[in-house]
Amino acid sequence: MANWVPFISISMISLFLLTWLVIKNRHYSALIILFWLFISGLAYVFEYIIFVMFNSYSYHPHILTNNYNDSVLGSISSQAFAVPIAIVFIVVNHLKINKIALIIGAFFLIETWFTHSDLYSHHWWQSYYTTLILIVAVILSKIWWQLLAEHCNHYVLFISLFFALSTVSLSLAWIVSSILELYFIPLNRFSDPSRDVIAGNALYIWFVTYFYSLVIFFRNGDFKYTICTILFLLAIEGFMIGEGLLHLKDPIAIVVLPLFHLFMISFGRSFNHHFPTYIEMKRKGLPCK
């Protein structure tokens, strides 16, 4: 069996479960999607620390020719689909402890199988770490889901929006930077150029996603604030080019990041219209805690 088959299969099964969950709960389907993307965004932070910065493990789907990007693709199948969707499934369905234990146990068995089948290899990570992290993640996710469903705390809504957007922006930026190689923001820390570019690019994308979230949540994606945000980020990128922190594939690629910013703000505003913004919460007299 080809290495890519289990990765694709698990991702497809996860997406099927998410689709079923959304259809079953149409009345708050947008909240489920936001919750999934929020958890994925947190998983990306976790993966950045242990996988990118501290080289915890490697994935081997054998889809991309570049070994590190191939490993990142395997990571996305886990941290954007399998793990977050399983947590969403547990929380939204209010599963009892015995069923939660079965799902977490299944992840332990899958990880063990992947390790022994050379689909995945540990460097210093251990499978029981994954089990412990999943237990903590489920407990915290139950608390966050309750807070998010109340729609009355603007900090909860803003943080959820930020991490949800970061899932999309980091995934797209990885394609634009590492796969299409239209621009590079190296961290200048690692000998592997692919790892170094991913490490630097992720930090910048989190930075710009914070500004996306600000203009969407606090200004409802107002066009003039959107343009000001893009111009501000373009000025920063011009400075980065001058200082050798940002490298473009060719001069015309200077338009890539501004278009990326415009797309992400437009996408975020379109998605976020299902939820109250800060202005709307104040107008309706909701307690913006």
C-alpha positions in Angstrom: 0.0 0.0 0.0 1.3 3.4 -0.9 2.2 5.7 2.0 -0.2 8.4 0.9 -3.3 6.2 1.2 -3.6 6.2 5.0 -3.1 10.0 5.2 -5.7 10.7 2.5 -8.1 8.1 4.0 -8.0 9.6 7.5 -8.4 13.1 6.1 -11.4 12.0 4.0 -13.0 10.2 6.9 -12.5 13.2 9.1 -14.1 15.5 6.5 -17.0 13.1 6.1 -17.6 13.2 9.9 -17.4 17.0 9.9 -19.9 17.2 7.0 -22.3 14.8 8.8 -22.0 16.9 11.9 -22.7 20.2 10.1 -25.7 18.7 8.2 -27.1 17.2 11.4 -26.8 20.5 13.2 -27.7 23.0 10.5 -29.0 25.6 12.9 -25.5 26.2 14.3 -23.4 24.8 11.4 -21.3 28.1 11.2 -20.4 27.8 14.9 -19.2 24.2 14.3 -17.0 25.3 11.4 -15.6 28.2 13.4 -14.9 25.9 16.3 -13.2 23.4 14.1 -11.0 26.1 12.5 -10.3 27.5 16.0 -9.0 24.2 17.3 -7.0 23.6 14.1 -5.4 27.1 14.6 -4.4 26.1 18.1 -3.1 22.8 16.8 -1.0 24.7 14.3 0.6 26.7 17.2 1.3 23.5 19.0 2.8 21.9 15.9 4.9 24.9 15.1 6.5 24.6 18.6 7.1 20.9 18.8 7.3 19.9 15.1 9.0 22.9 13.3 11.0 24.4 16.1 12.0 21.3 18.1 11.8 18.5 15.5 9.6 16.2 17.4 8.7 13.8 14.6 8.4 13.4 10.9 5.5 12.3 8.6 6.1 10.3 5.4 3.1 10.5 3.1 5.4 10.4 0.0 3.3 12.9 -1.9 5.7 15.8 -2.4 9.3 15.5 -3.6 10.7 17.8 -1.0 11.0 15.7 2.2 10.3 18.5 4.6 7.3 19.8 2.8 6.1 16.3 2.4 6.3 16.0 6.2 4.4 19.2 6.6 1.6 17.9 4.4 1.3 14.9 6.7 1.2 17.2 9.6 -1.7 19.1 8.0 -3.7 15.9 7.6 -3.3 15.4 11.3 -3.5 18.9 12.8 -6.0 20.4 10.4 -8.3 17.4 10.0 -8.0 14.3 12.1 -7.3 15.6 15.5 -9.4 18.8 15.5 -12.4 17.2 13.8 -12.3 14.3 16.4 -12.4 16.9 19.2 -15.3 18.8 17.6 -17.1 15.5 17.1 -16.6 14.7 20.8 -17.6 18.1 22.1 -20.6 18.9 19.9 -22.1 15.4 20.4 -21.5 15.6 24.2 -20.0 12.1 24.2 -19.6 10.3 27.5 -16.2 9.4 29.0 -16.2 5.8 27.7 -16.7 6.9 24.1 -14.1 9.6 24.5 -11.7 7.0 25.8 -12.4 4.8 22.8 -11.6 7.7 20.3 -8.4 8.7 22.2 -7.4 5.0 22.3 -8.0 4.7 18.5 -5.6 7.6 18.0 -3.0 5.8 20.1 -3.4 2.7 18.0 -3.3 4.6 14.7 -0.1 6.4 15.8 1.5 3.1 16.8 0.5 1.6 13.5 1.9 4.6 11.6 5.2 4.4 13.5 5.7 0.7 12.8 4.7 1.1 9.2 7.2 3.9 8.6 4.5 6.3 7.8 5.5 8.4 10.8 8.7 8.5 12.9 9.4 9.8 16.3 12.6 11.8 17.1 12.0 12.5 20.8 8.2 12.4 20.9 6.4 9.5 22.6 2.9 8.2 21.7 1.7 8.6 25.3 2.4 12.3 25.0 -0.3 12.4 22.3 -2.8 10.7 24.6 -2.2 13.1 27.4 -2.4 16.1 25.0 -5.7 14.8 23.6 -7.2 14.4 27.1 -6.3 18.0 28.0 -7.5 19.3 24.7 -10.9 17.7 25.1 -11.4 19.1 28.6 -10.4 22.6 27.5 -12.4 22.4 24.2 -15.6 21.6 26.2 -15.1 24.8 28.2 -14.4 26.9 25.1 -17.4 25.5 23.2 -19.7 26.6 26.0 -18.2 30.1 26.1 -18.3 30.4 22.3 -21.9 29.3 22.1 -23.0 32.1 24.4 -21.9 34.8 22.0 -21.5 37.3 24.9 -17.8 37.6 25.4 -16.0 39.6 22.8 -12.6 38.3 23.9 -13.8 34.7 23.2 -15.2 35.7 19.8 -12.1 37.6 18.8 -9.6 34.9 19.8 -11.8 32.3 18.1 -11.8 34.4 14.9 -8.0 34.9 15.0 -7.1 31.2 15.4 -9.8 30.2 12.8 -8.4 32.7 10.3 -4.8 31.6 11.1 -5.7 28.0 10.1 -6.7 29.3 6.6 -4.0 31.9 6.2 -1.1 29.6 7.3 -2.3 26.8 5.0 -2.6 29.1 2.0 0.6 30.9 2.8 2.5 27.5 3.0 1.2 26.8 -0.6 2.1 30.2 -1.9 5.5 30.4 -0.2 6.8 26.8 0.1 5.1 25.0 -2.8 4.8 27.8 -5.4 7.9 29.6 -4.0 6.5 33.1 -4.9 8.1 34.6 -1.8 10.3 33.6 1.2 10.6 34.9 4.7 13.5 32.8 6.2 14.1 32.7 9.9 17.8 32.1 9.4 17.9 29.5 12.2 17.8 26.1 10.5 20.1 24.4 8.0 17.2 22.9 6.1 16.0 25.8 3.9 12.4 24.4 3.7 12.1 24.2 7.4 13.7 27.7 7.8 11.3 29.3 5.4 8.3 27.7 7.0 9.4 28.8 10.4 9.9 32.4 9.3 6.8 32.6 7.2 4.5 31.2 9.9 5.6 34.0 12.3 4.8 36.7 9.8 1.5 35.2 8.8 0.4 35.1 12.5 1.4 38.8 12.7 -0.7 39.8 9.6 -3.6 37.6 10.7 -3.9 39.6 13.9 -4.5 42.7 11.8 -7.0 40.8 9.6 -8.9 39.9 12.8 -8.8 43.5 14.1 -10.3 45.0 11.0 -12.9 42.3 10.7 -14.1 42.1 14.3 -13.8 45.7 15.4 -14.5 47.4 12.1 -16.7 44.8 10.4 -14.3 44.6 7.4 -15.0 48.3 6.5 -13.5 49.0 3.1 -11.5 52.0 4.1 -10.0 50.2 7.1 -9.3 47.2 4.9 -7.3 49.4 2.5 -5.5 51.1 5.3 -4.5 47.7 6.8 -3.2 46.4 3.4 -1.2 49.6 2.8 0.2 49.4 6.3 1.2 45.8 5.8 2.6 46.6 2.3 4.8 49.3 3.9 6.1 46.7 6.4 6.8 44.3 3.5 8.7 47.0 1.6 10.9 47.6 4.6 11.4 43.8 5.0 12.5 43.6 1.3 14.9 46.4 1.9 16.4 44.7 5.0 16.7 41.3 3.3 14.0 39.7 5.5 11.5 39.1 2.6 12.6 37.7 -0.7 10.5 37.6 -3.9 10.7 35.1 -6.7 10.6 38.0 -9.1 9.6 41.7 -8.9 6.0 41.1 -10.0 5.5 38.9 -6.9 5.3 42.1 -4.9 1.5 42.0 -5.6 1.1 38.5 -4.1 1.0 39.5 -0.4 -1.4 42.5 -0.8 -3.7 40.3 -2.8 -3.4 37.6 -0.1 -4.3 40.2 2.5 -7.3 41.4 0.6 -8.5 37.8 0.0 -8.1 36.9 3.7 -10.0 40.0 5.0 -12.8 39.4 2.4 -13.0 35.8 3.3 -12.9 36.5 7.0 -15.6 39.2 6.8 -17.8 36.9 4.7 -17.5 34.0 7.2 -17.8 36.2 10.3 -21.1 37.7 9.3 -22.7 34.7 11.0 -21.4 36.0 14.4 -21.7 39.4 16.1 -18.9 41.8 15.7 -17.8 44.1 18.5 -19.8 47.0 17.0 -22.9 44.9 16.8 -22.5 43.6 20.4 -22.3 47.2 21.6 -25.2 48.3 19.5 -27.4 45.5 20.8 -26.4 46.1 24.4 -24.7 42.7 24.8 -22.2 42.5 27.7 -18.8 42.9 25.9 -16.9 41.4 28.7 
